[in-house]
Amino acid sequence: MLIDCNQYTADQIYFLMIQLVIPRPIAWVLSDNGTGTYNLAPFSFFNAITSNPPILMLSVGWKDEANRKDTWVNIAERKDFVVHIPSVEQVHDVSNSSSVLPHGVSEIDKFHICVENVEGWPLPKIKAAKVAFLCKKYAIHAIGEDPQGLILGKINRIWIDEEAVSQNKNRIIIDPAKINPLARLGANHYASLGEILTVQRPDKPKEA
């Protein structure tokens, strides 16, 4: 089947893309509403793009025809945000936090999600999260016809659960099974890591 994208609506292409670009990591983003509450929302158009400086990106759309999503507004206005990598055990909290709520209404409060402070950082992190990137707005670009907000965040600090961390010479080694990350598929479908495959590249020396 060969699909001509020009013959389909944007909604049809979106629905197709989220079923084919799989699995996708999920950015579970905490940001400041500016009202004494925090917004929490998942985004799966997300990835890391540079390491010098360390920058990640997420694509954020509109809440409705007139209003940008709260995450976009909050990061544009207050700059600091926290990107978590949710674990499989958090799938229901992730799904619940995708609900559309009035601006200023916190998903953290509504769905009873526990957070904890991070020393030296203005925003808290989700207590049960195994990974949290503490970020500051680097740039926001409007992309596409709608447009989407392509948010670039500079990672200032990374919080990692100690159980997932080991050291090998001058490198920090992460055990992906300990993080047990939740992956996004299409529609209402999610996935776990399943079997982890270790394949040695022929041009790379074997690492301990």
C-alpha positions in Angstrom: 0.0 0.0 0.0 1.5 3.3 -1.1 -0.1 6.4 0.6 0.0 9.9 -0.9 0.0 12.2 2.2 -1.4 15.0 0.1 -4.6 13.1 -0.4 -5.4 12.9 3.4 -6.3 15.3 6.1 -3.9 16.4 8.8 -5.9 14.4 11.3 -5.7 11.2 9.2 -2.0 11.6 8.7 -1.5 12.2 12.4 -3.4 9.0 13.3 -1.3 7.1 10.8 2.0 8.5 12.0 1.4 7.6 15.6 0.7 4.0 14.6 3.8 3.7 12.4 6.5 5.7 14.2 6.7 3.2 17.1 7.7 2.7 19.8 8.1 6.3 21.0 9.5 7.5 24.3 7.2 9.5 26.4 8.1 12.9 27.9 6.0 13.3 31.0 6.4 17.1 31.5 5.9 19.0 34.7 5.7 22.8 34.3 4.6 25.8 36.5 1.1 27.1 35.9 2.0 30.4 37.5 -0.9 30.1 39.9 0.8 28.0 42.7 0.0 24.8 40.9 1.8 22.5 38.5 0.8 21.1 35.1 1.7 17.5 34.2 1.2 16.2 30.7 2.6 13.4 28.5 4.1 14.0 25.0 5.4 11.3 22.6 6.6 13.5 19.8 9.8 13.7 21.9 13.5 12.9 21.8 17.1 14.0 22.5 18.8 16.0 19.8 22.2 17.2 20.9 24.7 16.5 23.7 26.8 19.7 23.5 24.9 21.5 25.0 22.5 18.7 26.1 19.1 19.5 24.5 15.9 17.6 24.1 12.9 18.4 22.1 9.1 17.9 22.4 6.3 18.9 20.0 3.3 20.5 21.7 0.0 21.4 20.0 -3.1 23.3 20.8 -5.7 22.7 23.6 -8.5 24.0 21.3 -8.8 26.4 18.3 -7.9 29.4 20.4 -5.5 28.2 23.1 -2.1 26.6 23.1 -1.6 23.7 25.5 -0.7 24.6 29.0 2.8 23.1 28.7 3.6 25.4 25.8 2.3 28.4 27.6 4.0 27.6 30.9 7.4 26.9 29.3 7.2 30.0 27.1 6.4 32.3 30.1 8.4 30.7 33.0 11.1 28.7 31.2 11.8 25.9 33.8 10.3 22.5 33.3 11.0 18.8 34.2 10.8 15.9 31.7 10.3 12.5 33.3 10.7 9.1 31.6 7.6 7.2 33.0 7.9 3.6 33.9 5.4 0.9 32.9 4.0 0.9 36.4 2.9 4.5 35.8 0.8 3.9 32.7 -2.5 4.8 34.3 -1.2 8.0 35.8 0.3 8.9 32.4 -3.0 8.3 30.6 -5.0 10.2 33.2 -2.6 13.2 33.0 -3.4 13.5 29.3 -6.9 14.8 30.2 -7.8 18.3 29.0 -8.3 20.4 32.1 -8.9 24.2 32.5 -5.7 26.2 32.8 -4.4 26.2 36.4 -6.1 23.0 37.4 -3.3 20.6 38.3 -3.3 17.0 37.1 -1.0 16.3 40.1 -3.7 17.3 42.5 -6.6 15.9 40.5 -5.1 12.4 40.1 -3.2 12.4 43.5 0.3 12.1 41.9 3.1 12.5 44.5 5.9 14.9 43.9 9.1 15.7 45.8 11.5 18.7 45.8 14.9 18.5 44.0 17.7 20.3 45.8 18.8 23.4 43.9 15.9 23.3 41.4 12.8 25.5 41.5 10.3 22.8 40.4 9.6 19.4 42.0 9.8 16.0 40.3 7.4 13.1 40.3 8.4 11.0 43.3 8.0 7.6 41.6 9.8 8.5 38.4 13.1 6.8 37.8 14.5 9.5 35.5 13.9 13.3 35.5 15.6 15.9 33.2 15.7 19.3 34.8 15.4 21.7 31.9 15.3 25.3 31.0 13.7 26.7 27.8 16.4 27.0 25.0 14.1 28.0 22.2 10.5 27.5 20.9 9.8 27.3 17.2 6.4 27.3 15.6 6.3 24.6 12.9 3.7 23.4 10.5 0.4 24.8 9.4 -1.4 24.6 12.8 1.4 25.3 14.0 2.9 23.0 16.6 5.3 24.4 19.2 8.7 22.7 18.8 10.1 23.2 22.3 13.9 22.8 22.8 15.0 22.4 26.4 18.5 22.6 27.7 19.1 19.9 30.3 20.8 21.4 33.3 20.7 18.4 35.6 19.5 14.8 35.4 18.0 12.9 38.4 18.3 9.1 38.1 17.2 6.4 40.5 20.3 5.0 42.1 19.2 1.4 41.5 19.5 2.0 37.7 23.1 3.4 37.9 26.5 1.8 37.8 30.0 3.1 36.9 32.4 1.8 34.2 35.6 3.7 34.2 34.6 7.3 33.4 31.1 6.4 32.1 27.8 6.2 33.9 26.0 3.0 32.9 22.2 2.8 33.0 20.3 -0.5 33.4 17.2 0.0 31.1 15.4 -2.9 32.9 15.5 -1.0 36.2 14.0 2.0 34.5 11.4 -0.2 32.8 10.3 2.7 30.5 6.8 3.0 29.1 6.6 3.3 25.3 3.9 4.9 23.2 2.2 3.2 20.3 -0.9 4.3 18.4 -4.4 5.0 19.8 -4.8 3.6 23.3 -1.8 1.2 23.1 1.4 1.3 25.1 4.3 -1.1 25.3 7.1 -2.2 27.7 10.7 -3.0 26.8 10.1 -6.8 26.4 13.3 -8.7 25.6 16.5 -6.5 25.6 18.9 -7.4 22.8 22.6 -6.8 23.2 24.4 -6.6 19.8 28.1 -5.8 19.5 29.1 -3.5 16.6 32.0 -4.9 14.7 33.8 -1.5 14.6 33.5 -0.9 18.4 35.6 -2.5 21.1 33.7 -4.7 23.6 32.7 -2.8 26.7 32.7 -4.5 30.1 
